[in-house]
Amino acid sequence: MQLRTFLAKDMKEALATVRADMGLDAVIIASEKSKTGGVMVRAALDAPEPAATPAPQPVQTTAIVTDIDSAFQSGMLKRLRGGSAEKKSAIAFDRAGLLGALNRHRLPDGLAHALAETAAKAQLTDMTLALAAALDKRMRPHPIDFNAANAVLLVGPNGAGKTAVAAKIAAHARLAGRRTTLVASDSAGAGAVARLETFARHLDSAVTVAETAAELNKLVSDCLAKKTFVIVDTAGFDPRDGRARTAFTALAQIGKLETVGVVSALSDAEEVSEIVDALGAMGAKRLIVTGVDLTRRMGAITAAACQNVPVAHVTQSPFVAGGLESPTSLSLARLLLDEQRSAQ
Protein backbone atom coordinates (compact mmCIF):
# COMPACT_ATOMS: atom_id res chain seq x y z
CA MET A 1 0.00 0.00 0.00
CA GLN A 2 1.23 3.48 -0.85
CA LEU A 3 0.45 6.34 1.55
CA ARG A 4 1.40 9.89 0.69
CA THR A 5 0.64 13.38 1.94
CA PHE A 6 0.23 16.37 -0.39
CA LEU A 7 0.25 20.08 0.34
CA ALA A 8 -1.46 22.53 -1.99
CA LYS A 9 -3.03 25.98 -1.98
CA ASP A 10 -6.58 24.60 -2.23
CA MET A 11 -8.55 21.34 -2.48
CA LYS A 12 -8.80 21.42 -6.28
CA GLU A 13 -5.04 21.67 -6.72
CA ALA A 14 -4.45 18.96 -4.10
CA LEU A 15 -6.86 16.55 -5.76
CA ALA A 16 -5.33 17.19 -9.18
CA THR A 17 -1.86 16.48 -7.76
CA VAL A 18 -3.07 13.24 -6.16
CA ARG A 19 -4.57 12.06 -9.44
CA ALA A 20 -1.45 13.05 -11.42
CA ASP A 21 1.02 11.40 -9.04
CA MET A 22 -0.92 8.34 -7.85
CA GLY A 23 -3.49 7.70 -10.55
CA LEU A 24 -7.29 7.46 -10.62
CA ASP A 25 -7.41 4.55 -8.15
CA ALA A 26 -5.98 6.61 -5.28
CA VAL A 27 -8.32 7.13 -2.33
CA ILE A 28 -8.34 10.28 -0.18
CA ILE A 29 -8.31 9.14 3.45
CA ALA A 30 -7.89 12.47 5.26
CA SER A 31 -7.77 16.20 4.64
CA GLU A 32 -7.27 19.29 6.77
CA LYS A 33 -6.39 22.95 6.55
CA SER A 34 -2.69 23.65 6.91
CA LYS A 35 -1.33 26.36 9.22
CA THR A 36 -0.09 28.29 6.18
CA GLY A 37 -3.61 28.63 4.80
CA GLY A 38 -3.46 25.85 2.24
CA VAL A 39 -4.81 22.31 2.46
CA MET A 40 -3.15 18.99 3.34
CA VAL A 41 -4.52 15.81 1.76
CA ARG A 42 -3.47 12.24 2.59
CA ALA A 43 -4.01 9.61 -0.10
CA ALA A 44 -3.72 5.82 -0.22
CA LEU A 45 -3.30 3.41 -3.12
CA ASP A 46 -3.71 -0.36 -3.08
CA ALA A 47 -0.58 -0.99 -5.11
CA PRO A 48 3.02 -1.87 -4.32
CA GLU A 49 5.55 0.92 -4.18
CA PRO A 50 7.23 1.32 -7.56
CA ALA A 51 10.67 -0.29 -7.89
CA ALA A 52 13.52 2.08 -7.26
CA THR A 53 15.46 3.17 -10.35
CA PRO A 54 19.20 3.81 -10.41
CA ALA A 55 18.80 7.38 -11.56
CA PRO A 56 18.29 9.91 -8.74
CA GLN A 57 14.81 11.41 -8.61
CA PRO A 58 14.14 15.11 -7.98
CA VAL A 59 12.60 16.02 -4.65
CA GLN A 60 8.87 16.80 -4.99
CA THR A 61 7.99 19.87 -2.99
CA THR A 62 4.26 19.07 -3.13
CA ALA A 63 4.56 15.66 -1.44
CA ILE A 64 5.68 15.05 2.11
CA VAL A 65 5.67 11.55 3.62
CA THR A 66 5.42 11.63 7.41
CA ASP A 67 5.59 9.02 10.14
CA ILE A 68 1.93 9.55 10.94
CA ASP A 69 1.02 7.83 7.67
CA SER A 70 1.69 4.48 9.34
CA ALA A 71 -1.26 5.09 11.64
CA PHE A 72 -3.62 4.94 8.69
CA GLN A 73 -2.41 1.60 7.37
CA SER A 74 -4.45 -0.52 9.78
CA GLY A 75 -8.07 -0.65 8.67
CA MET A 76 -8.55 2.92 7.43
CA LEU A 77 -8.65 2.09 3.73
CA LYS A 78 -11.03 -0.82 4.33
CA ARG A 79 -13.31 1.41 6.42
CA LEU A 80 -13.46 4.19 3.83
CA ARG A 81 -14.21 1.70 1.07
CA GLY A 82 -17.07 0.14 2.92
CA GLY A 83 -15.18 -2.92 4.10
CA SER A 84 -14.12 -4.23 0.72
CA ALA A 85 -10.66 -3.84 -0.74
CA GLU A 86 -12.14 -4.49 -4.17
CA LYS A 87 -14.87 -1.84 -4.02
CA LYS A 88 -14.19 1.45 -5.79
CA SER A 89 -14.87 4.56 -3.73
CA ALA A 90 -15.18 6.93 -6.66
CA ILE A 91 -18.60 7.93 -7.99
CA ALA A 92 -18.55 9.33 -11.54
CA PHE A 93 -19.50 13.00 -11.59
CA ASP A 94 -23.08 13.66 -12.64
CA ARG A 95 -24.43 17.14 -11.90
CA ALA A 96 -28.08 16.04 -11.94
CA GLY A 97 -27.24 13.11 -9.70
CA LEU A 98 -25.36 15.37 -7.31
CA LEU A 99 -28.23 17.82 -7.14
CA GLY A 100 -30.60 14.94 -6.45
CA ALA A 101 -28.39 13.74 -3.58
CA LEU A 102 -28.26 17.23 -2.07
CA ASN A 103 -32.02 17.57 -2.35
CA ARG A 104 -32.49 14.26 -0.53
CA HIS A 105 -30.51 15.76 2.33
CA ARG A 106 -32.94 18.71 2.40
CA LEU A 107 -30.37 21.39 1.62
CA PRO A 108 -31.82 24.84 0.93
CA ASP A 109 -32.42 25.09 -2.83
CA GLY A 110 -30.08 28.03 -3.33
CA LEU A 111 -27.22 26.31 -1.53
CA ALA A 112 -27.76 23.00 -3.32
CA HIS A 113 -27.65 24.62 -6.77
CA ALA A 114 -24.61 26.73 -5.84
CA LEU A 115 -22.68 23.68 -4.64
CA ALA A 116 -23.62 21.67 -7.73
CA GLU A 117 -22.50 24.51 -10.01
CA THR A 118 -19.18 24.95 -8.20
CA ALA A 119 -18.60 21.18 -8.20
CA ALA A 120 -19.16 21.06 -11.94
CA LYS A 121 -16.62 23.85 -12.47
CA ALA A 122 -14.01 21.85 -10.54
CA GLN A 123 -13.80 19.53 -13.57
CA LEU A 124 -13.17 16.45 -11.43
CA THR A 125 -14.62 13.12 -12.55
CA ASP A 126 -15.03 11.81 -9.00
CA MET A 127 -18.33 13.05 -7.50
CA THR A 128 -17.05 13.01 -3.92
CA LEU A 129 -13.92 14.96 -4.75
CA ALA A 130 -15.84 17.47 -6.87
CA LEU A 131 -18.30 18.10 -4.04
CA ALA A 132 -15.44 18.34 -1.54
CA ALA A 133 -13.78 20.97 -3.72
CA ALA A 134 -17.06 22.94 -3.82
CA LEU A 135 -17.54 22.71 -0.05
CA ASP A 136 -13.92 23.72 0.51
CA LYS A 137 -14.64 27.12 -1.03
CA ARG A 138 -17.37 27.77 1.54
CA MET A 139 -16.25 26.01 4.71
CA ARG A 140 -13.94 27.68 7.22
CA PRO A 141 -13.21 25.09 9.93
CA HIS A 142 -12.02 26.74 13.13
CA PRO A 143 -11.60 24.13 15.92
CA ILE A 144 -11.10 25.17 19.52
CA ASP A 145 -7.51 25.03 20.73
CA PHE A 146 -8.05 23.39 24.11
CA ASN A 147 -4.49 24.20 25.17
CA ALA A 148 -4.94 27.94 24.65
CA ALA A 149 -8.68 28.67 25.05
CA ASN A 150 -9.62 30.74 28.10
CA ALA A 151 -13.39 31.08 28.39
CA VAL A 152 -16.34 30.18 26.16
CA LEU A 153 -20.02 31.12 26.34
CA LEU A 154 -22.32 28.50 24.76
CA VAL A 155 -25.49 29.97 23.24
CA GLY A 156 -28.24 28.54 21.06
CA PRO A 157 -31.80 27.21 20.88
CA ASN A 158 -33.47 25.00 23.46
CA GLY A 159 -32.62 21.34 23.03
CA ALA A 160 -29.53 21.92 20.89
CA GLY A 161 -27.33 20.13 23.43
CA LYS A 162 -25.39 22.98 25.03
CA THR A 163 -24.96 21.28 28.41
CA ALA A 164 -23.59 18.09 26.84
CA VAL A 165 -21.29 20.21 24.65
CA ALA A 166 -20.05 22.02 27.78
CA ALA A 167 -19.12 18.64 29.27
CA LYS A 168 -17.39 17.52 26.05
CA ILE A 169 -15.35 20.73 25.92
CA ALA A 170 -14.38 20.28 29.58
CA ALA A 171 -13.36 16.66 28.87
CA HIS A 172 -11.08 17.74 26.01
CA ALA A 173 -9.57 20.48 28.15
CA ARG A 174 -8.96 18.04 31.01
CA LEU A 175 -7.22 15.66 28.60
CA ALA A 176 -5.01 18.59 27.60
CA GLY A 177 -4.05 19.04 31.24
CA ARG A 178 -6.19 22.13 31.89
CA ARG A 179 -8.14 22.99 35.02
CA THR A 180 -11.79 23.68 34.18
CA THR A 181 -14.81 25.34 35.71
CA LEU A 182 -18.32 24.67 34.44
CA VAL A 183 -20.68 27.61 34.95
CA ALA A 184 -24.47 27.58 34.87
CA SER A 185 -26.01 30.95 34.05
CA ASP A 186 -29.54 29.51 34.24
CA SER A 187 -30.25 28.22 37.73
CA ALA A 188 -34.03 28.31 37.10
CA GLY A 189 -33.93 25.87 34.19
CA ALA A 190 -35.24 22.40 34.97
CA GLY A 191 -32.27 20.29 36.01
CA ALA A 192 -29.69 22.56 34.37
CA VAL A 193 -27.43 22.91 37.41
CA ALA A 194 -27.89 19.27 38.43
CA ARG A 195 -26.75 18.05 35.02
CA LEU A 196 -23.64 20.23 35.12
CA GLU A 197 -22.86 19.00 38.63
CA THR A 198 -23.13 15.40 37.45
CA PHE A 199 -20.79 16.04 34.54
CA ALA A 200 -18.39 17.97 36.78
CA ARG A 201 -18.05 15.05 39.22
CA HIS A 202 -17.05 12.69 36.42
CA LEU A 203 -14.63 15.22 34.92
CA ASP A 204 -13.07 16.35 38.21
CA SER A 205 -14.12 19.87 37.30
CA ALA A 206 -15.36 22.74 39.44
CA VAL A 207 -18.95 23.88 38.94
CA THR A 208 -20.66 27.11 39.97
CA VAL A 209 -23.62 29.38 39.21
CA ALA A 210 -23.48 32.96 37.90
CA GLU A 211 -26.93 34.47 37.39
CA THR A 212 -25.93 38.01 36.35
CA ALA A 213 -23.44 39.49 33.92
CA ALA A 214 -21.59 41.13 36.82
CA GLU A 215 -21.24 37.82 38.67
CA LEU A 216 -20.06 36.08 35.51
CA ASN A 217 -17.57 38.81 34.68
CA LYS A 218 -15.97 38.54 38.14
CA LEU A 219 -15.97 34.74 38.02
CA VAL A 220 -14.27 34.66 34.63
CA SER A 221 -11.63 37.15 35.78
CA ASP A 222 -10.89 35.05 38.89
CA CYS A 223 -10.64 31.84 36.87
CA LEU A 224 -8.36 33.37 34.26
CA ALA A 225 -6.07 34.62 37.00
CA LYS A 226 -5.74 30.99 38.10
CA LYS A 227 -5.28 29.80 34.48
CA THR A 228 -8.56 27.90 34.66
CA PHE A 229 -10.59 27.30 31.50
CA VAL A 230 -14.20 28.53 31.94
CA ILE A 231 -17.13 26.93 30.06
CA VAL A 232 -20.43 28.79 30.49
CA ASP A 233 -23.74 27.01 29.82
CA THR A 234 -26.76 29.21 29.14
CA ALA A 235 -30.53 28.91 28.85
CA GLY A 236 -31.86 28.08 25.40
CA PHE A 237 -33.43 30.83 23.30
CA ASP A 238 -34.21 31.72 19.69
CA PRO A 239 -31.40 34.03 18.49
CA ARG A 240 -33.72 35.41 15.80
CA ASP A 241 -36.05 36.82 18.46
CA GLY A 242 -34.94 40.35 19.30
CA ARG A 243 -36.37 40.32 22.82
CA ALA A 244 -34.85 36.96 23.69
CA ARG A 245 -31.53 38.03 22.21
CA THR A 246 -31.43 41.17 24.35
CA ALA A 247 -31.23 39.07 27.51
CA PHE A 248 -27.92 37.63 26.31
CA THR A 249 -26.37 40.84 25.06
CA ALA A 250 -24.72 41.65 28.39
CA LEU A 251 -23.22 38.16 28.65
CA ALA A 252 -21.98 38.13 25.07
CA GLN A 253 -20.29 41.49 25.57
CA ILE A 254 -18.04 40.27 28.39
CA GLY A 255 -14.70 40.76 26.67
CA LYS A 256 -12.99 37.71 28.15
CA LEU A 257 -15.68 35.33 26.86
CA GLU A 258 -15.73 33.87 23.35
CA THR A 259 -19.30 33.22 22.18
CA VAL A 260 -19.75 29.78 20.62
CA GLY A 261 -23.07 28.93 18.96
CA VAL A 262 -24.62 25.47 19.32
CA VAL A 263 -27.20 24.13 16.85
CA SER A 264 -28.63 20.69 16.18
CA ALA A 265 -28.19 18.66 13.00
CA LEU A 266 -31.75 17.41 13.56
CA SER A 267 -33.19 20.85 12.75
CA ASP A 268 -34.55 22.06 9.42
CA ALA A 269 -31.73 23.37 7.23
CA GLU A 270 -33.48 26.68 6.46
CA GLU A 271 -34.08 27.25 10.17
CA VAL A 272 -30.43 26.49 10.95
CA SER A 273 -29.27 28.96 8.29
CA GLU A 274 -31.33 31.73 9.90
CA ILE A 275 -30.23 30.82 13.43
CA VAL A 276 -26.54 30.74 12.49
CA ASP A 277 -26.84 34.15 10.81
CA ALA A 278 -28.47 35.50 14.00
CA LEU A 279 -25.76 33.95 16.17
CA GLY A 280 -23.12 35.58 14.00
CA ALA A 281 -24.86 38.94 14.36
CA MET A 282 -24.73 38.66 18.15
CA GLY A 283 -21.00 37.89 18.12
CA ALA A 284 -20.60 34.11 17.83
CA LYS A 285 -17.08 33.31 16.61
CA ARG A 286 -17.50 29.57 16.16
CA LEU A 287 -20.22 26.97 15.82
CA ILE A 288 -20.72 23.45 17.16
CA VAL A 289 -23.26 21.18 15.44
CA THR A 290 -24.71 18.40 17.59
CA GLY A 291 -26.55 15.16 16.87
CA VAL A 292 -24.88 14.27 13.58
CA ASP A 293 -25.11 10.61 14.59
CA LEU A 294 -28.89 10.87 14.94
CA THR A 295 -29.82 12.20 11.51
CA ARG A 296 -29.81 10.65 8.04
CA ARG A 297 -30.10 14.01 6.32
CA MET A 298 -27.09 16.31 6.36
CA GLY A 299 -28.89 19.45 5.19
CA ALA A 300 -28.64 21.22 8.55
CA ILE A 301 -24.94 20.59 9.10
CA THR A 302 -24.16 21.56 5.50
CA ALA A 303 -26.16 24.77 5.80
CA ALA A 304 -24.38 25.55 9.07
CA ALA A 305 -20.93 24.82 7.62
CA CYS A 306 -21.56 27.14 4.68
CA GLN A 307 -22.74 30.14 6.74
CA ASN A 308 -20.79 33.10 8.08
CA VAL A 309 -19.75 31.46 11.38
CA PRO A 310 -16.94 28.88 11.13
CA VAL A 311 -17.76 25.38 12.35
CA ALA A 312 -15.44 24.36 15.17
CA HIS A 313 -16.72 20.86 15.87
CA VAL A 314 -19.55 18.38 15.40
CA THR A 315 -20.75 15.72 17.84
CA GLN A 316 -21.44 12.18 16.66
CA SER A 317 -21.94 10.50 20.03
CA PRO A 318 -24.22 11.09 23.04
CA PHE A 319 -21.39 10.19 25.39
CA VAL A 320 -18.98 12.73 26.85
CA ALA A 321 -16.12 10.39 25.98
CA GLY A 322 -17.29 10.56 22.36
CA GLY A 323 -15.90 14.05 22.28
CA LEU A 324 -15.87 16.62 19.53
CA GLU A 325 -14.81 16.05 15.94
CA SER A 326 -13.58 18.62 13.44
CA PRO A 327 -15.33 18.29 10.06
CA THR A 328 -13.56 18.77 6.74
CA SER A 329 -14.95 19.39 3.28
CA LEU A 330 -14.07 15.81 2.35
CA SER A 331 -15.72 14.19 5.37
CA LEU A 332 -18.89 16.22 4.78
CA ALA A 333 -18.91 15.33 1.08
CA ARG A 334 -18.76 11.65 2.01
CA LEU A 335 -21.73 12.05 4.36
CA LEU A 336 -23.76 13.81 1.69
CA LEU A 337 -23.07 11.07 -0.86
CA ASP A 338 -23.57 8.15 1.51
CA GLU A 339 -26.61 6.56 -0.14
CA GLN A 340 -27.20 4.12 2.71
CA ARG A 341 -27.30 6.88 5.33
CA SER A 342 -29.54 9.17 3.28
CA ALA A 343 -32.03 6.44 2.30
CA GLN A 344 -35.62 7.48 2.82
C-alpha positions in Angstrom: 0.0 0.0 0.0 1.2 3.5 -0.9 0.4 6.3 1.5 1.4 9.9 0.7 0.6 13.4 1.9 0.2 16.4 -0.4 0.3 20.1 0.3 -1.5 22.5 -2.0 -3.0 26.0 -2.0 -6.6 24.6 -2.2 -8.6 21.3 -2.5 -8.8 21.4 -6.3 -5.0 21.7 -6.7 -4.5 19.0 -4.1 -6.9 16.6 -5.8 -5.3 17.2 -9.2 -1.9 16.5 -7.8 -3.1 13.2 -6.2 -4.6 12.1 -9.4 -1.5 13.1 -11.4 1.0 11.4 -9.0 -0.9 8.3 -7.9 -3.5 7.7 -10.6 -7.3 7.5 -10.6 -7.4 4.6 -8.1 -6.0 6.6 -5.3 -8.3 7.1 -2.3 -8.3 10.3 -0.2 -8.3 9.1 3.5 -7.9 12.5 5.3 -7.8 16.2 4.6 -7.3 19.3 6.8 -6.4 23.0 6.6 -2.7 23.7 6.9 -1.3 26.4 9.2 -0.1 28.3 6.2 -3.6 28.6 4.8 -3.5 25.8 2.2 -4.8 22.3 2.5 -3.1 19.0 3.3 -4.5 15.8 1.8 -3.5 12.2 2.6 -4.0 9.6 -0.1 -3.7 5.8 -0.2 -3.3 3.4 -3.1 -3.7 -0.4 -3.1 -0.6 -1.0 -5.1 3.0 -1.9 -4.3 5.5 0.9 -4.2 7.2 1.3 -7.6 10.7 -0.3 -7.9 13.5 2.1 -7.3 15.5 3.2 -10.3 19.2 3.8 -10.4 18.8 7.4 -11.6 18.3 9.9 -8.7 14.8 11.4 -8.6 14.1 15.1 -8.0 12.6 16.0 -4.6 8.9 16.8 -5.0 8.0 19.9 -3.0 4.3 19.1 -3.1 4.6 15.7 -1.4 5.7 15.0 2.1 5.7 11.6 3.6 5.4 11.6 7.4 5.6 9.0 10.1 1.9 9.6 10.9 1.0 7.8 7.7 1.7 4.5 9.3 -1.3 5.1 11.6 -3.6 4.9 8.7 -2.4 1.6 7.4 -4.4 -0.5 9.8 -8.1 -0.7 8.7 -8.5 2.9 7.4 -8.7 2.1 3.7 -11.0 -0.8 4.3 -13.3 1.4 6.4 -13.5 4.2 3.8 -14.2 1.7 1.1 -17.1 0.1 2.9 -15.2 -2.9 4.1 -14.1 -4.2 0.7 -10.7 -3.8 -0.7 -12.1 -4.5 -4.2 -14.9 -1.8 -4.0 -14.2 1.4 -5.8 -14.9 4.6 -3.7 -15.2 6.9 -6.7 -18.6 7.9 -8.0 -18.5 9.3 -11.5 -19.5 13.0 -11.6 -23.1 13.7 -12.6 -24.4 17.1 -11.9 -28.1 16.0 -11.9 -27.2 13.1 -9.7 -25.4 15.4 -7.3 -28.2 17.8 -7.1 -30.6 14.9 -6.4 -28.4 13.7 -3.6 -28.3 17.2 -2.1 -32.0 17.6 -2.4 -32.5 14.3 -0.5 -30.5 15.8 2.3 -32.9 18.7 2.4 -30.4 21.4 1.6 -31.8 24.8 0.9 -32.4 25.1 -2.8 -30.1 28.0 -3.3 -27.2 26.3 -1.5 -27.8 23.0 -3.3 -27.7 24.6 -6.8 -24.6 26.7 -5.8 -22.7 23.7 -4.6 -23.6 21.7 -7.7 -22.5 24.5 -10.0 -19.2 24.9 -8.2 -18.6 21.2 -8.2 -19.2 21.1 -11.9 -16.6 23.8 -12.5 -14.0 21.9 -10.5 -13.8 19.5 -13.6 -13.2 16.4 -11.4 -14.6 13.1 -12.6 -15.0 11.8 -9.0 -18.3 13.0 -7.5 -17.1 13.0 -3.9 -13.9 15.0 -4.7 -15.8 17.5 -6.9 -18.3 18.1 -4.0 -15.4 18.3 -1.5 -13.8 21.0 -3.7 -17.1 22.9 -3.8 -17.5 22.7 -0.1 -13.9 23.7 0.5 -14.6 27.1 -1.0 -17.4 27.8 1.5 -16.2 26.0 4.7 -13.9 27.7 7.2 -13.2 25.1 9.9 -12.0 26.7 13.1 -11.6 24.1 15.9 -11.1 25.2 19.5 -7.5 25.0 20.7 -8.0 23.4 24.1 -4.5 24.2 25.2 -4.9 27.9 24.6 -8.7 28.7 25.0 -9.6 30.7 28.1 -13.4 31.1 28.4 -16.3 30.2 26.2 -20.0 31.1 26.3 -22.3 28.5 24.8 -25.5 30.0 23.2 -28.2 28.5 21.1 -31.8 27.2 20.9 -33.5 25.0 23.5 -32.6 21.3 23.0 -29.5 21.9 20.9 -27.3 20.1 23.4 -25.4 23.0 25.0 -25.0 21.3 28.4 -23.6 18.1 26.8 -21.3 20.2 24.7 -20.1 22.0 27.8 -19.1 18.6 29.3 -17.4 17.5 26.1 -15.3 20.7 25.9 -14.4 20.3 29.6 -13.4 16.7 28.9 -11.1 17.7 26.0 -9.6 20.5 28.2 -9.0 18.0 31.0 -7.2 15.7 28.6 -5.0 18.6 27.6 -4.1 19.0 31.2 -6.2 22.1 31.9 -8.1 23.0 35.0 -11.8 23.7 34.2 -14.8 25.3 35.7 -18.3 24.7 34.4 -20.7 27.6 35.0 -24.5 27.6 34.9 -26.0 30.9 34.1 -29.5 29.5 34.2 -30.3 28.2 37.7 -34.0 28.3 37.1 -33.9 25.9 34.2 -35.2 22.4 35.0 -32.3 20.3 36.0 -29.7 22.6 34.4 -27.4 22.9 37.4 -27.9 19.3 38.4 -26.7 18.0 35.0 -23.6 20.2 35.1 -22.9 19.0 38.6 -23.1 15.4 37.5 -20.8 16.0 34.5 -18.4 18.0 36.8 -18.1 15.1 39.2 -17.0 12.7 36.4 -14.6 15.2 34.9 -13.1 16.3 38.2 -14.1 19.9 37.3 -15.4 22.7 39.4 -19.0 23.9 38.9 -20.7 27.1 40.0 -23.6 29.4 39.2 -23.5 33.0 37.9 -26.9 34.5 37.4 -25.9 38.0 36.3 -23.4 39.5 33.9 -21.6 41.1 36.8 -21.2 37.8 38.7 -20.1 36.1 35.5 -17.6 38.8 34.7 -16.0 38.5 38.1 -16.0 34.7 38.0 -14.3 34.7 34.6 -11.6 37.1 35.8 -10.9 35.1 38.9 -10.6 31.8 36.9 -8.4 33.4 34.3 -6.1 34.6 37.0 -5.7 31.0 38.1 -5.3 29.8 34.5 -8.6 27.9 34.7 -10.6 27.3 31.5 -14.2 28.5 31.9 -17.1 26.9 30.1 -20.4 28.8 30.5 -23.7 27.0 29.8 -26.8 29.2 29.1 -30.5 28.9 28.8 -31.9 28.1 25.4 -33.4 30.8 23.3 -34.2 31.7 19.7 -31.4 34.0 18.5 -33.7 35.4 15.8 -36.1 36.8 18.5 -34.9 40.4 19.3 -36.4 40.3 22.8 -34.9 37.0 23.7 -31.5 38.0 22.2 -31.4 41.2 24.3 -31.2 39.1 27.5 -27.9 37.6 26.3 -26.4 40.8 25.1 -24.7 41.7 28.4 -23.2 38.2 28.7 -22.0 38.1 25.1 -20.3 41.5 25.6 -18.0 40.3 28.4 -14.7 40.8 26.7 -13.0 37.7 28.1 -15.7 35.3 26.9 -15.7 33.9 23.4 -19.3 33.2 22.2 -19.8 29.8 20.6 -23.1 28.9 19.0 -24.6 25.5 19.3 -27.2 24.1 16.9 -28.6 20.7 16.2 -28.2 18.7 13.0 -31.8 17.4 13.6 -33.2 20.8 12.7 -34.5 22.1 9.4 -31.7 23.4 7.2 -33.5 26.7 6.5 -34.1 27.3 10.2 -30.4 26.5 11.0 -29.3 29.0 8.3 -31.3 31.7 9.9 -30.2 30.8 13.4 -26.5 30.7 12.5 -26.8 34.2 10.8 -28.5 35.5 14.0 -25.8 34.0 16.2 -23.1 35.6 14.0 -24.9 38.9 14.4 -24.7 38.7 18.2 -21.0 37.9 18.1 -20.6 34.1 17.8 -17.1 33.3 16.6 -17.5 29.6 16.2 -20.2 27.0 15.8 -20.7 23.5 17.2 -23.3 21.2 15.4 -24.7 18.4 17.6 -26.6 15.2 16.9 -24.9 14.3 13.6 -25.1 10.6 14.6 -28.9 10.9 14.9 -29.8 12.2 11.5 -29.8 10.6 8.0 -30.1 14.0 6.3 -27.1 16.3 6.4 -28.9 19.4 5.2 -28.6 21.2 8.6 -24.9 20.6 9.1 -24.2 21.6 5.5 -26.2 24.8 5.8 -24.4 25.6 9.1 -20.9 24.8 7.6 -21.6 27.1 4.7 -22.7 30.1 6.7 -20.8 33.1 8.1 -19.8 31.5 11.4 -16.9 28.9 11.1 -17.8 25.4 12.4 -15.4 24.4 15.2 -16.7 20.9 15.9 -19.6 18.4 15.4 -20.7 15.7 17.8 -21.4 12.2 16.7 -21.9 10.5 20.0 -24.2 11.1 23.0 -21.4 10.2 25.4 -19.0 12.7 26.9 -16.1 10.4 26.0 -17.3 10.6 22.4 -15.9 14.0 22.3 -15.9 16.6 19.5 -14.8 16.0 15.9 -13.6 18.6 13.4 -15.3 18.3 10.1 -13.6 18.8 6.7 -15.0 19.4 3.3 -14.1 15.8 2.3 -15.7 14.2 5.4 -18.9 16.2 4.8 -18.9 15.3 1.1 -18.8 11.6 2.0 -21.7 12.0 4.4 -23.8 13.8 1.7 -23.1 11.1 -0.9 -23.6 8.1 1.5 -26.6 6.6 -0.1 -27.2 4.1 2.7 -27.3 6.9 5.3 -29.5 9.2 3.3 -32.0 6.4 2.3 -35.6 7.5 2.8 
